[in-house]
Amino acid sequence: MIAIYPGSFDPITLGHLDVMERGCQLFERMTVAVLRNPGKTAFFTVAERLEQIRQATQHLSNIEVDSFDGLTVNYAKLR
């Protein structure tokens, strides 16, 4: 089974990381999907957030980090 964990992750927190670690134990693969929302003022750019998540999760072998626009349900359909 595959899981998608969507959010802004601006910034990533220990709570986010805990959910990711637990999800990786429960699912074959987990995609962390960073929302690109041009209507909000972000503290970090999407590229910075993607890199922060990749660095924080490098010990997890079944995680993928991606970004998306729009609704999560539409992103999930494309996956």
N, CA, C, O and CB atoms as a CASP TS submission, in Angstrom:
PFRMAT TS
TARGET T0000
AUTHOR 0000-0000-0000
METHOD Language model
MODEL 1
PARENT N/A
ATOM      1  N   MET     1       0.836  -1.174   0.000  1.00  0.00           N
ATOM      2  CA  MET     1       0.000   0.000   0.000  1.00  0.00           C
ATOM      3  C   MET     1       0.890   1.249   0.000  1.00  0.00           C
ATOM      4  O   MET     1       1.966   1.269   0.598  1.00  0.00           O
ATOM      5  CB  MET     1      -0.956  -0.008   1.217  1.00  0.00           C
ATOM      6  N   ILE     2       0.412   2.273  -0.680  1.00  0.00           N
ATOM      7  CA  ILE     2       1.152   3.525  -0.822  1.00  0.00           C
ATOM      8  C   ILE     2       0.421   4.627  -0.063  1.00  0.00           C
ATOM      9  O   ILE     2      -0.809   4.673  -0.061  1.00  0.00           O
ATOM     10  CB  ILE     2       1.322   3.908  -2.323  1.00  0.00           C
ATOM     11  N   ALA     3       1.176   5.509   0.580  1.00  0.00           N
ATOM     12  CA  ALA     3       0.586   6.632   1.321  1.00  0.00           C
ATOM     13  C   ALA     3       1.121   7.946   0.775  1.00  0.00           C
ATOM     14  O   ALA     3       2.264   8.032   0.326  1.00  0.00           O
ATOM     15  CB  ALA     3       0.886   6.516   2.839  1.00  0.00           C
ATOM     16  N   ILE     4       0.276   8.962   0.823  1.00  0.00           N
ATOM     17  CA  ILE     4       0.685  10.325   0.476  1.00  0.00           C
ATOM     18  C   ILE     4       0.474  11.184   1.712  1.00  0.00           C
ATOM     19  O   ILE     4      -0.615  11.201   2.286  1.00  0.00           O
ATOM     20  CB  ILE     4      -0.123  10.887  -0.761  1.00  0.00           C
ATOM     21  N   TYR     5       1.511  11.891   2.118  1.00  0.00           N
ATOM     22  CA  TYR     5       1.446  12.791   3.267  1.00  0.00           C
ATOM     23  C   TYR     5       1.604  14.214   2.731  1.00  0.00           C
ATOM     24  O   TYR     5       2.726  14.672   2.521  1.00  0.00           O
ATOM     25  CB  TYR     5       2.557  12.448   4.346  1.00  0.00           C
ATOM     26  N   PRO     6       0.491  14.915   2.509  1.00  0.00           N
ATOM     27  CA  PRO     6       0.560  16.266   1.958  1.00  0.00           C
ATOM     28  C   PRO     6       0.690  17.329   3.040  1.00  0.00           C
ATOM     29  O   PRO     6       0.268  17.125   4.178  1.00  0.00           O
ATOM     30  CB  PRO     6      -0.665  16.544   1.120  1.00  0.00           C
ATOM     31  N   GLY     7       1.270  18.453   2.680  1.00  0.00           N
ATOM     32  CA  GLY     7       1.357  19.576   3.607  1.00  0.00           C
ATOM     33  C   GLY     7       2.253  20.663   3.057  1.00  0.00           C
ATOM     34  O   GLY     7       2.870  20.513   2.003  1.00  0.00           O
ATOM     35  N   SER     8       2.313  21.763   3.792  1.00  0.00           N
ATOM     36  CA  SER     8       3.204  22.850   3.379  1.00  0.00           C
ATOM     37  C   SER     8       4.610  22.647   3.952  1.00  0.00           C
ATOM     38  O   SER     8       5.592  23.041   3.323  1.00  0.00           O
ATOM     39  CB  SER     8       2.635  24.213   3.830  1.00  0.00           C
ATOM     40  N   PHE     9       4.718  22.041   5.132  1.00  0.00           N
ATOM     41  CA  PHE     9       6.015  21.743   5.755  1.00  0.00           C
ATOM     42  C   PHE     9       6.914  22.978   5.775  1.00  0.00           C
ATOM     43  O   PHE     9       8.069  22.930   5.350  1.00  0.00           O
ATOM     44  CB  PHE     9       6.717  20.595   5.010  1.00  0.00           C
ATOM     45  N   ASP    10       6.370  24.065   6.269  1.00  0.00           N
ATOM     46  CA  ASP    10       7.067  25.359   6.232  1.00  0.00           C
ATOM     47  C   ASP    10       7.203  25.950   7.628  1.00  0.00           C
ATOM     48  O   ASP    10       6.459  26.854   8.005  1.00  0.00           O
ATOM     49  CB  ASP    10       6.324  26.345   5.319  1.00  0.00           C
ATOM     50  N   PRO    11       8.151  25.436   8.383  1.00  0.00           N
ATOM     51  CA  PRO    11       9.195  24.465   8.088  1.00  0.00           C
ATOM     52  C   PRO    11       8.774  23.056   8.514  1.00  0.00           C
ATOM     53  O   PRO    11       7.740  22.874   9.156  1.00  0.00           O
ATOM     54  CB  PRO    11      10.498  24.861   8.784  1.00  0.00           C
ATOM     55  N   ILE    12       9.585  22.069   8.150  1.00  0.00           N
ATOM     56  CA  ILE    12       9.381  20.715   8.641  1.00  0.00           C
ATOM     57  C   ILE    12       9.650  20.722  10.148  1.00  0.00           C
ATOM     58  O   ILE    12      10.555  21.407  10.625  1.00  0.00           O
ATOM     59  CB  ILE    12      10.312  19.687   7.894  1.00  0.00           C
ATOM     60  N   THR    13       8.854  19.956  10.882  1.00  0.00           N
ATOM     61  CA  THR    13       9.007  19.892  12.336  1.00  0.00           C
ATOM     62  C   THR    13       9.286  18.459  12.772  1.00  0.00           C
ATOM     63  O   THR    13       9.188  17.527  11.973  1.00  0.00           O
ATOM     64  CB  THR    13       7.745  20.434  13.044  1.00  0.00           C
ATOM     65  N   LEU    14       9.631  18.293  14.036  1.00  0.00           N
ATOM     66  CA  LEU    14       9.825  16.945  14.573  1.00  0.00           C
ATOM     67  C   LEU    14       8.520  16.154  14.530  1.00  0.00           C
ATOM     68  O   LEU    14       8.542  14.934  14.367  1.00  0.00           O
ATOM     69  CB  LEU    14      10.358  17.010  16.015  1.00  0.00           C
ATOM     70  N   GLY    15       7.402  16.827  14.671  1.00  0.00           N
ATOM     71  CA  GLY    15       6.103  16.163  14.555  1.00  0.00           C
ATOM     72  C   GLY    15       5.875  15.621  13.154  1.00  0.00           C
ATOM     73  O   GLY    15       5.401  14.497  12.993  1.00  0.00           O
ATOM     74  N   HIS    16       6.210  16.415  12.136  1.00  0.00           N
ATOM     75  CA  HIS    16       6.110  15.940  10.752  1.00  0.00           C
ATOM     76  C   HIS    16       7.000  14.710  10.559  1.00  0.00           C
ATOM     77  O   HIS    16       6.576  13.708   9.983  1.00  0.00           O
ATOM     78  CB  HIS    16       6.512  17.064   9.752  1.00  0.00           C
ATOM     79  N   LEU    17       8.219  14.799  11.042  1.00  0.00           N
ATOM     80  CA  LEU    17       9.172  13.705  10.883  1.00  0.00           C
ATOM     81  C   LEU    17       8.673  12.442  11.576  1.00  0.00           C
ATOM     82  O   LEU    17       8.850  11.342  11.053  1.00  0.00           O
ATOM     83  CB  LEU    17      10.542  14.106  11.436  1.00  0.00           C
ATOM     84  N   ASP    18       8.058  12.584  12.738  1.00  0.00           N
ATOM     85  CA  ASP    18       7.505  11.432  13.456  1.00  0.00           C
ATOM     86  C   ASP    18       6.420  10.747  12.621  1.00  0.00           C
ATOM     87  O   ASP    18       6.391   9.520  12.526  1.00  0.00           O
ATOM     88  CB  ASP    18       6.930  11.872  14.822  1.00  0.00           C
ATOM     89  N   VAL    19       5.536  11.534  12.021  1.00  0.00           N
ATOM     90  CA  VAL    19       4.484  10.966  11.163  1.00  0.00           C
ATOM     91  C   VAL    19       5.111  10.245   9.969  1.00  0.00           C
ATOM     92  O   VAL    19       4.653   9.167   9.589  1.00  0.00           O
ATOM     93  CB  VAL    19       3.512  12.079  10.672  1.00  0.00           C
ATOM     94  N   MET    20       6.144  10.824   9.380  1.00  0.00           N
ATOM     95  CA  MET    20       6.816  10.205   8.237  1.00  0.00           C
ATOM     96  C   MET    20       7.451   8.877   8.631  1.00  0.00           C
ATOM     97  O   MET    20       7.321   7.887   7.910  1.00  0.00           O
ATOM     98  CB  MET    20       7.882  11.148   7.665  1.00  0.00           C
ATOM     99  N   GLU    21       8.132   8.852   9.765  1.00  0.00           N
ATOM    100  CA  GLU    21       8.777   7.621  10.221  1.00  0.00           C
ATOM    101  C   GLU    21       7.744   6.538  10.515  1.00  0.00           C
ATOM    102  O   GLU    21       7.941   5.381  10.145  1.00  0.00           O
ATOM    103  CB  GLU    21       9.624   7.892  11.470  1.00  0.00           C
ATOM    104  N   ARG    22       6.665   6.895  11.165  1.00  0.00           N
ATOM    105  CA  ARG    22       5.605   5.923  11.457  1.00  0.00           C
ATOM    106  C   ARG    22       4.944   5.441  10.170  1.00  0.00           C
ATOM    107  O   ARG    22       4.651   4.255  10.019  1.00  0.00           O
ATOM    108  CB  ARG    22       4.550   6.540  12.396  1.00  0.00           C
ATOM    109  N   GLY    23       4.713   6.365   9.248  1.00  0.00           N
ATOM    110  CA  GLY    23       4.107   5.991   7.972  1.00  0.00           C
ATOM    111  C   GLY    23       4.968   5.021   7.187  1.00  0.00           C
ATOM    112  O   GLY    23       4.453   4.100   6.552  1.00  0.00           O
ATOM    113  N   CYS    24       6.263   5.221   7.227  1.00  0.00           N
ATOM    114  CA  CYS    24       7.178   4.332   6.510  1.00  0.00           C
ATOM    115  C   CYS    24       7.178   2.924   7.085  1.00  0.00           C
ATOM    116  O   CYS    24       7.503   1.966   6.382  1.00  0.00           O
ATOM    117  CB  CYS    24       8.583   4.895   6.542  1.00  0.00           C
ATOM    118  N   GLN    25       6.819   2.792   8.351  1.00  0.00           N
ATOM    119  CA  GLN    25       6.705   1.468   8.967  1.00  0.00           C
ATOM    120  C   GLN    25       5.402   0.776   8.570  1.00  0.00           C
ATOM    121  O   GLN    25       5.329  -0.453   8.552  1.00  0.00           O
ATOM    122  CB  GLN    25       6.790   1.585  10.492  1.00  0.00           C
ATOM    123  N   LEU    26       4.389   1.555   8.256  1.00  0.00           N
ATOM    124  CA  LEU    26       3.067   1.005   7.950  1.00  0.00           C
ATOM    125  C   LEU    26       2.832   0.744   6.465  1.00  0.00           C
ATOM    126  O   LEU    26       2.056  -0.141   6.105  1.00  0.00           O
ATOM    127  CB  LEU    26       2.012   1.936   8.455  1.00  0.00           C
ATOM    128  N   PHE    27       3.500   1.514   5.599  1.00  0.00           N
ATOM    129  CA  PHE    27       3.222   1.450   4.169  1.00  0.00           C
ATOM    130  C   PHE    27       4.460   1.040   3.383  1.00  0.00           C
ATOM    131  O   PHE    27       5.591   1.282   3.805  1.00  0.00           O
ATOM    132  CB  PHE    27       2.706   2.795   3.668  1.00  0.00           C
ATOM    133  N   GLU    28       4.221   0.409   2.223  1.00  0.00           N
ATOM    134  CA  GLU    28       5.328   0.023   1.343  1.00  0.00           C
ATOM    135  C   GLU    28       6.124   1.237   0.897  1.00  0.00           C
ATOM    136  O   GLU    28       7.354   1.219   0.845  1.00  0.00           O
ATOM    137  CB  GLU    28       4.804  -0.732   0.122  1.00  0.00           C
ATOM    138  N   ARG    29       5.385   2.293   0.577  1.00  0.00           N
ATOM    139  CA  ARG    29       6.026   3.518   0.102  1.00  0.00           C
ATOM    140  C   ARG    29       5.226   4.716   0.596  1.00  0.00           C
ATOM    141  O   ARG    29       3.998   4.673   0.664  1.00  0.00           O
ATOM    142  CB  ARG    29       6.138   3.530  -1.454  1.00  0.00           C
ATOM    143  N   MET    30       5.933   5.775   0.938  1.00  0.00           N
ATOM    144  CA  MET    30       5.278   7.008   1.368  1.00  0.00           C
ATOM    145  C   MET    30       5.825   8.161   0.535  1.00  0.00           C
ATOM    146  O   MET    30       7.035   8.324   0.378  1.00  0.00           O
ATOM    147  CB  MET    30       5.498   7.267   2.896  1.00  0.00           C
ATOM    148  N   THR    31       4.898   8.952   0.007  1.00  0.00           N
ATOM    149  CA  THR    31       5.265  10.166  -0.714  1.00  0.00           C
ATOM    150  C   THR    31       4.921  11.361   0.158  1.00  0.00           C
ATOM    151  O   THR    31       3.771  11.534   0.561  1.00  0.00           O
ATOM    152  CB  THR    31       4.540  10.252  -2.093  1.00  0.00           C
ATOM    153  N   VAL    32       5.916  12.180   0.448  1.00  0.00           N
ATOM    154  CA  VAL    32       5.690  13.442   1.146  1.00  0.00           C
ATOM    155  C   VAL    32       5.486  14.476   0.046  1.00  0.00           C
ATOM    156  O   VAL    32       6.391  14.752  -0.741  1.00  0.00           O
ATOM    157  CB  VAL    32       6.900  13.828   2.123  1.00  0.00           C
ATOM    158  N   ALA    33       4.289  15.039   0.004  1.00  0.00           N
ATOM    159  CA  ALA    33       3.907  15.949  -1.076  1.00  0.00           C
ATOM    160  C   ALA    33       3.811  17.375  -0.545  1.00  0.00           C
ATOM    161  O   ALA    33       2.913  17.702   0.229  1.00  0.00           O
ATOM    162  CB  ALA    33       2.564  15.518  -1.710  1.00  0.00           C
ATOM    163  N   VAL    34       4.741  18.209  -0.968  1.00  0.00           N
ATOM    164  CA  VAL    34       4.808  19.601  -0.522  1.00  0.00           C
ATOM    165  C   VAL    34       3.935  20.461  -1.437  1.00  0.00           C
ATOM    166  O   VAL    34       4.135  20.502  -2.651  1.00  0.00           O
ATOM    167  CB  VAL    34       6.284  20.119  -0.517  1.00  0.00           C
ATOM    168  N   LEU    35       2.978  21.135  -0.839  1.00  0.00           N
ATOM    169  CA  LEU    35       2.054  21.979  -1.594  1.00  0.00           C
ATOM    170  C   LEU    35       2.728  23.282  -2.007  1.00  0.00           C
ATOM    171  O   LEU    35       3.318  23.984  -1.185  1.00  0.00           O
ATOM    172  CB  LEU    35       0.794  22.274  -0.765  1.00  0.00           C
ATOM    173  N   ARG    36       2.629  23.590  -3.298  1.00  0.00           N
ATOM    174  CA  ARG    36       3.062  24.892  -3.816  1.00  0.00           C
ATOM    175  C   ARG    36       1.836  25.790  -3.825  1.00  0.00           C
ATOM    176  O   ARG    36       0.916  25.579  -4.615  1.00  0.00           O
ATOM    177  CB  ARG    36       3.706  24.773  -5.262  1.00  0.00           C
ATOM    178  N   ASN    37       1.819  26.775  -2.967  1.00  0.00           N
ATOM    179  CA  ASN    37       0.666  27.665  -2.860  1.00  0.00           C
ATOM    180  C   ASN    37       1.124  29.106  -3.071  1.00  0.00           C
ATOM    181  O   ASN    37       1.592  29.747  -2.130  1.00  0.00           O
ATOM    182  CB  ASN    37      -0.038  27.505  -1.479  1.00  0.00           C
ATOM    183  N   PRO    38       0.997  29.618  -4.284  1.00  0.00           N
ATOM    184  CA  PRO    38       1.459  30.985  -4.556  1.00  0.00           C
ATOM    185  C   PRO    38       0.646  32.051  -3.825  1.00  0.00           C
ATOM    186  O   PRO    38       1.062  33.209  -3.766  1.00  0.00           O
ATOM    187  CB  PRO    38       1.410  31.252  -6.041  1.00  0.00           C
ATOM    188  N   GLY    39      -0.494  31.680  -3.275  1.00  0.00           N
ATOM    189  CA  GLY    39      -1.328  32.633  -2.551  1.00  0.00           C
ATOM    190  C   GLY    39      -0.887  32.876  -1.123  1.00  0.00           C
ATOM    191  O   GLY    39      -1.408  33.770  -0.456  1.00  0.00           O
ATOM    192  N   LYS    40       0.072  32.087  -0.641  1.00  0.00           N
ATOM    193  CA  LYS    40       0.567  32.244   0.725  1.00  0.00           C
ATOM    194  C   LYS    40       2.015  32.718   0.705  1.00  0.00           C
ATOM    195  O   LYS    40       2.778  32.378  -0.199  1.00  0.00           O
ATOM    196  CB  LYS    40       0.444  30.920   1.507  1.00  0.00           C
ATOM    197  N   THR    41       2.377  33.488   1.691  1.00  0.00           N
ATOM    198  CA  THR    41       3.768  33.896   1.849  1.00  0.00           C
ATOM    199  C   THR    41       4.474  32.830   2.670  1.00  0.00           C
ATOM    200  O   THR    41       4.142  32.614   3.836  1.00  0.00           O
ATOM    201  CB  THR    41       3.883  35.306   2.527  1.00  0.00           C
ATOM    202  N   ALA    42       5.442  32.168   2.064  1.00  0.00           N
ATOM    203  CA  ALA    42       6.150  31.074   2.724  1.00  0.00           C
ATOM    204  C   ALA    42       7.427  31.579   3.376  1.00  0.00           C
ATOM    205  O   ALA    42       8.039  32.547   2.923  1.00  0.00           O
ATOM    206  CB  ALA    42       6.472  29.957   1.722  1.00  0.00           C
ATOM    207  N   PHE    43       7.813  30.906   4.446  1.00  0.00           N
ATOM    208  CA  PHE    43       9.070  31.211   5.111  1.00  0.00           C
ATOM    209  C   PHE    43      10.234  30.660   4.279  1.00  0.00           C
ATOM    210  O   PHE    43      11.250  31.332   4.100  1.00  0.00           O
ATOM    211  CB  PHE    43       9.090  30.621   6.549  1.00  0.00           C
ATOM    212  N   PHE    44      10.074  29.421   3.769  1.00  0.00           N
ATOM    213  CA  PHE    44      11.082  28.789   2.918  1.00  0.00           C
ATOM    214  C   PHE    44      10.493  28.566   1.529  1.00  0.00           C
ATOM    215  O   PHE    44       9.283  28.393   1.387  1.00  0.00           O
ATOM    216  CB  PHE    44      11.571  27.443   3.533  1.00  0.00           C
ATOM    217  N   THR    45      11.341  28.569   0.507  1.00  0.00           N
ATOM    218  CA  THR    45      10.881  28.256  -0.844  1.00  0.00           C
ATOM    219  C   THR    45      10.532  26.771  -0.920  1.00  0.00           C
ATOM    220  O   THR    45      10.914  25.987  -0.051  1.00  0.00           O
ATOM    221  CB  THR    45      11.965  28.627  -1.905  1.00  0.00           C
ATOM    222  N   VAL    46       9.806  26.399  -1.964  1.00  0.00           N
ATOM    223  CA  VAL    46       9.470  24.984  -2.152  1.00  0.00           C
ATOM    224  C   VAL    46      10.747  24.158  -2.295  1.00  0.00           C
ATOM    225  O   VAL    46      10.847  23.075  -1.719  1.00  0.00           O
ATOM    226  CB  VAL    46       8.561  24.796  -3.396  1.00  0.00           C
ATOM    227  N   ALA    47      11.712  24.651  -3.048  1.00  0.00           N
ATOM    228  CA  ALA    47      12.980  23.934  -3.233  1.00  0.00           C
ATOM    229  C   ALA    47      13.696  23.725  -1.902  1.00  0.00           C
ATOM    230  O   ALA    47      14.250  22.654  -1.655  1.00  0.00           O
ATOM    231  CB  ALA    47      13.892  24.700  -4.202  1.00  0.00           C
ATOM    232  N   GLU    48      13.686  24.733  -1.053  1.00  0.00           N
ATOM    233  CA  GLU    48      14.327  24.607   0.263  1.00  0.00           C
ATOM    234  C   GLU    48      13.599  23.587   1.125  1.00  0.00           C
ATOM    235  O   GLU    48      14.232  22.791   1.819  1.00  0.00           O
ATOM    236  CB  GLU    48      14.366  25.968   0.980  1.00  0.00           C
ATOM    237  N   ARG    49      12.272  23.607   1.085  1.00  0.00           N
ATOM    238  CA  ARG    49      11.495  22.649   1.878  1.00  0.00           C
ATOM    239  C   ARG    49      11.716  21.224   1.391  1.00  0.00           C
ATOM    240  O   ARG    49      11.838  20.303   2.199  1.00  0.00           O
ATOM    241  CB  ARG    49      10.004  22.993   1.822  1.00  0.00           C
ATOM    242  N   LEU    50      11.767  21.037   0.078  1.00  0.00           N
ATOM    243  CA  LEU    50      12.036  19.704  -0.462  1.00  0.00           C
ATOM    244  C   LEU    50      13.392  19.196   0.018  1.00  0.00           C
ATOM    245  O   LEU    50      13.516  18.044   0.431  1.00  0.00           O
ATOM    246  CB  LEU    50      11.988  19.723  -2.001  1.00  0.00           C
ATOM    247  N   GLU    51      14.391  20.043  -0.036  1.00  0.00           N
ATOM    248  CA  GLU    51      15.734  19.650   0.403  1.00  0.00           C
ATOM    249  C   GLU    51      15.771  19.376   1.903  1.00  0.00           C
ATOM    250  O   GLU    51      16.410  18.416   2.333  1.00  0.00           O
ATOM    251  CB  GLU    51      16.750  20.739   0.047  1.00  0.00           C
ATOM    252  N   GLN    52      15.107  20.189   2.698  1.00  0.00           N
ATOM    253  CA  GLN    52      15.053  19.959   4.147  1.00  0.00           C
ATOM    254  C   GLN    52      14.439  18.600   4.456  1.00  0.00           C
ATOM    255  O   GLN    52      14.938  17.867   5.309  1.00  0.00           O
ATOM    256  CB  GLN    52      14.249  21.073   4.842  1.00  0.00           C
ATOM    257  N   ILE    53      13.361  18.270   3.764  1.00  0.00           N
ATOM    258  CA  ILE    53      12.697  16.982   3.995  1.00  0.00           C
ATOM    259  C   ILE    53      13.586  15.840   3.535  1.00  0.00           C
ATOM    260  O   ILE    53      13.689  14.825   4.225  1.00  0.00           O
ATOM    261  CB  ILE    53      11.341  16.927   3.265  1.00  0.00           C
ATOM    262  N   ARG    54      14.227  15.984   2.389  1.00  0.00           N
ATOM    263  CA  ARG    54      15.131  14.928   1.900  1.00  0.00           C
ATOM    264  C   ARG    54      16.261  14.675   2.892  1.00  0.00           C
ATOM    265  O   ARG    54      16.605  13.525   3.168  1.00  0.00           O
ATOM    266  CB  ARG    54      15.716  15.309   0.525  1.00  0.00           C
ATOM    267  N   GLN    55      16.832  15.737   3.421  1.00  0.00           N
ATOM    268  CA  GLN    55      17.918  15.571   4.391  1.00  0.00           C
ATOM    269  C   GLN    55      17.422  14.920   5.679  1.00  0.00           C
ATOM    270  O   GLN    55      18.097  14.060   6.245  1.00  0.00           O
ATOM    271  CB  GLN    55      18.558  16.925   4.707  1.00  0.00           C
ATOM    272  N   ALA    56      16.245  15.331   6.138  1.00  0.00           N
ATOM    273  CA  ALA    56      15.709  14.809   7.397  1.00  0.00           C
ATOM    274  C   ALA    56      15.252  13.359   7.283  1.00  0.00           C
ATOM    275  O   ALA    56      15.143  12.661   8.291  1.00  0.00           O
ATOM    276  CB  ALA    56      14.553  15.667   7.860  1.00  0.00           C
ATOM    277  N   THR    57      14.983  12.900   6.053  1.00  0.00           N
ATOM    278  CA  THR    57      14.454  11.542   5.874  1.00  0.00           C
ATOM    279  C   THR    57      15.415  10.621   5.132  1.00  0.00           C
ATOM    280  O   THR    57      15.009   9.556   4.667  1.00  0.00           O
ATOM    281  CB  THR    57      13.143  11.598   5.129  1.00  0.00           C
ATOM    282  N   GLN    58      16.664  11.008   5.015  1.00  0.00           N
ATOM    283  CA  GLN    58      17.602  10.186   4.248  1.00  0.00           C
ATOM    284  C   GLN    58      17.790   8.791   4.842  1.00  0.00           C
ATOM    285  O   GLN    58      18.255   7.887   4.148  1.00  0.00           O
ATOM    286  CB  GLN    58      18.941  10.882   4.165  1.00  0.00           C
ATOM    287  N   HIS    59      17.440   8.603   6.107  1.00  0.00           N
ATOM    288  CA  HIS    59      17.544   7.290   6.744  1.00  0.00           C
ATOM    289  C   HIS    59      16.348   6.393   6.433  1.00  0.00           C
ATOM    290  O   HIS    59      16.336   5.228   6.830  1.00  0.00           O
ATOM    291  CB  HIS    59      17.679   7.452   8.243  1.00  0.00           C
ATOM    292  N   LEU    60      15.353   6.910   5.738  1.00  0.00           N
ATOM    293  CA  LEU    60      14.152   6.150   5.395  1.00  0.00           C
ATOM    294  C   LEU    60      14.232   5.734   3.925  1.00  0.00           C
ATOM    295  O   LEU    60      14.273   6.585   3.036  1.00  0.00           O
ATOM    296  CB  LEU    60      12.859   6.986   5.668  1.00  0.00           C
ATOM    297  N   SER    61      14.254   4.440   3.677  1.00  0.00           N
ATOM    298  CA  SER    61      14.477   3.953   2.311  1.00  0.00           C
ATOM    299  C   SER    61      13.223   3.955   1.438  1.00  0.00           C
ATOM    300  O   SER    61      13.332   3.898   0.213  1.00  0.00           O
ATOM    301  CB  SER    61      15.032   2.565   2.363  1.00  0.00           C
ATOM    302  N   ASN    62      12.051   4.018   2.034  1.00  0.00           N
ATOM    303  CA  ASN    62      10.820   3.912   1.245  1.00  0.00           C
ATOM    304  C   ASN    62      10.022   5.213   1.208  1.00  0.00           C
ATOM    305  O   ASN    62       8.792   5.204   1.179  1.00  0.00           O
ATOM    306  CB  ASN    62       9.951   2.808   1.800  1.00  0.00           C
ATOM    307  N   ILE    63      10.747   6.329   1.210  1.00  0.00           N
ATOM    308  CA  ILE    63      10.082   7.630   1.174  1.00  0.00           C
ATOM    309  C   ILE    63      10.492   8.386  -0.084  1.00  0.00           C
ATOM    310  O   ILE    63      11.633   8.299  -0.537  1.00  0.00           O
ATOM    311  CB  ILE    63      10.422   8.457   2.438  1.00  0.00           C
ATOM    312  N   GLU    64       9.544   9.121  -0.633  1.00  0.00           N
ATOM    313  CA  GLU    64       9.780   9.950  -1.810  1.00  0.00           C
ATOM    314  C   GLU    64       9.282  11.351  -1.475  1.00  0.00           C
ATOM    315  O   GLU    64       8.280  11.504  -0.776  1.00  0.00           O
ATOM    316  CB  GLU    64       9.059   9.369  -3.093  1.00  0.00           C
ATOM    317  N   VAL    65       9.968  12.360  -1.964  1.00  0.00           N
ATOM    318  CA  VAL    65       9.584  13.747  -1.697  1.00  0.00           C
ATOM    319  C   VAL    65       9.260  14.409  -3.031  1.00  0.00           C
ATOM    320  O   VAL    65      10.035  14.332  -3.984  1.00  0.00           O
ATOM    321  CB  VAL    65      10.723  14.526  -0.939  1.00  0.00           C
ATOM    322  N   ASP    66       8.101  15.061  -3.081  1.00  0.00           N
ATOM    323  CA  ASP    66       7.624  15.666  -4.321  1.00  0.00           C
ATOM    324  C   ASP    66       6.882  16.955  -3.971  1.00  0.00           C
ATOM    325  O   ASP    66       6.634  17.230  -2.797  1.00  0.00           O
ATOM    326  CB  ASP    66       6.699  14.681  -5.118  1.00  0.00           C
ATOM    327  N   SER    67       6.534  17.733  -4.970  1.00  0.00           N
ATOM    328  CA  SER    67       5.732  18.939  -4.751  1.00  0.00           C
ATOM    329  C   SER    67       4.572  18.935  -5.735  1.00  0.00           C
ATOM    330  O   SER    67       4.622  18.270  -6.770  1.00  0.00           O
ATOM    331  CB  SER    67       6.595  20.233  -4.911  1.00  0.00           C
ATOM    332  N   PHE    68       3.528  19.686  -5.401  1.00  0.00           N
ATOM    333  CA  PHE    68       2.351  19.720  -6.261  1.00  0.00           C
ATOM    334  C   PHE    68       1.592  21.018  -6.077  1.00  0.00           C
ATOM    335  O   PHE    68       1.783  21.741  -5.099  1.00  0.00           O
ATOM    336  CB  PHE    68       1.438  18.530  -5.973  1.00  0.00           C
ATOM    337  N   ASP    69       0.715  21.301  -7.049  1.00  0.00           N
ATOM    338  CA  ASP    69      -0.201  22.442  -7.010  1.00  0.00           C
ATOM    339  C   ASP    69      -1.616  21.896  -6.897  1.00  0.00           C
ATOM    340  O   ASP    69      -1.876  20.755  -7.278  1.00  0.00           O
ATOM    341  CB  ASP    69      -0.044  23.358  -8.282  1.00  0.00           C
ATOM    342  N   GLY    70      -2.512  22.688  -6.388  1.00  0.00           N
ATOM    343  CA  GLY    70      -3.927  22.339  -6.435  1.00  0.00           C
ATOM    344  C   GLY    70      -4.371  21.408  -5.334  1.00  0.00           C
ATOM    345  O   GLY    70      -3.836  21.421  -4.226  1.00  0.00           O
ATOM    346  N   LEU    71      -5.370  20.594  -5.664  1.00  0.00           N
ATOM    347  CA  LEU    71      -5.985  19.716  -4.681  1.00  0.00           C
ATOM    348  C   LEU    71      -5.208  18.416  -4.518  1.00  0.00           C
ATOM    349  O   LEU    71      -4.688  17.864  -5.488  1.00  0.00           O
ATOM    350  CB  LEU    71      -7.417  19.416  -5.073  1.00  0.00           C
ATOM    351  N   THR    72      -5.137  17.940  -3.290  1.00  0.00           N
ATOM    352  CA  THR    72      -4.440  16.685  -3.004  1.00  0.00           C
ATOM    353  C   THR    72      -5.077  15.525  -3.754  1.00  0.00           C
ATOM    354  O   THR    72      -4.368  14.648  -4.247  1.00  0.00           O
ATOM    355  CB  THR    72      -4.443  16.400  -1.498  1.00  0.00           C
ATOM    356  N   VAL    73      -6.398  15.504  -3.850  1.00  0.00           N
ATOM    357  CA  VAL    73      -7.084  14.400  -4.530  1.00  0.00           C
ATOM    358  C   VAL    73      -6.657  14.315  -5.995  1.00  0.00           C
ATOM    359  O   VAL    73      -6.512  13.215  -6.528  1.00  0.00           O
ATOM    360  CB  VAL    73      -8.613  14.573  -4.432  1.00  0.00           C
ATOM    361  N   ASN    74      -6.457  15.444  -6.646  1.00  0.00           N
ATOM    362  CA  ASN    74      -5.994  15.439  -8.040  1.00  0.00           C
ATOM    363  C   ASN    74      -4.555  14.951  -8.137  1.00  0.00           C
ATOM    364  O   ASN    74      -4.205  14.224  -9.067  1.00  0.00           O
ATOM    365  CB  ASN    74      -6.113  16.843  -8.652  1.00  0.00           C
ATOM    366  N   TYR    75      -3.721  15.348  -7.182  1.00  0.00           N
ATOM    367  CA  TYR    75      -2.340  14.865  -7.143  1.00  0.00           C
ATOM    368  C   TYR    75      -2.322  13.349  -6.965  1.00  0.00           C
ATOM    369  O   TYR    75      -1.564  12.651  -7.639  1.00  0.00           O
ATOM    370  CB  TYR    75      -1.547  15.554  -6.002  1.00  0.00           C
ATOM    371  N   ALA    76      -3.153  12.840  -6.062  1.00  0.00           N
ATOM    372  CA  ALA    76      -3.199  11.401  -5.796  1.00  0.00           C
ATOM    373  C   ALA    76      -3.629  10.625  -7.041  1.00  0.00           C
ATOM    374  O   ALA    76      -3.109   9.540  -7.302  1.00  0.00           O
ATOM    375  CB  ALA    76      -4.157  11.104  -4.633  1.00  0.00           C
ATOM    376  N   LYS    77      -4.555  11.161  -7.796  1.00  0.00           N
ATOM    377  CA  LYS    77      -5.004  10.492  -9.023  1.00  0.00           C
ATOM    378  C   LYS    77      -3.880  10.389 -10.045  1.00  0.00           C
ATOM    379  O   LYS    77      -3.814   9.419 -10.799  1.00  0.00           O
ATOM    380  CB  LYS    77      -6.192  11.240  -9.631  1.00  0.00           C
ATOM    381  N   LEU    78      -3.002  11.377 -10.075  1.00  0.00           N
ATOM    382  CA  LEU    78      -1.875  11.361 -11.011  1.00  0.00           C
ATOM    383  C   LEU    78      -0.787  10.384 -10.597  1.00  0.00           C
ATOM    384  O   LEU    78      -0.006   9.932 -11.433  1.00  0.00           O
ATOM    385  CB  LEU    78      -1.287  12.746 -11.136  1.00  0.00           C
ATOM    386  N   ARG    79      -0.732  10.061  -9.334  1.00  0.00           N
ATOM    387  CA  ARG    79       0.297   9.171  -8.809  1.00  0.00           C
ATOM    388  C   ARG    79      -0.090   7.755  -9.101  1.00  0.00           C
ATOM    389  O   ARG    79       0.640   6.830  -8.746  1.00  0.00           O
ATOM    390  CB  ARG    79       0.507   9.374  -7.302  1.00  0.00           C
TER
END
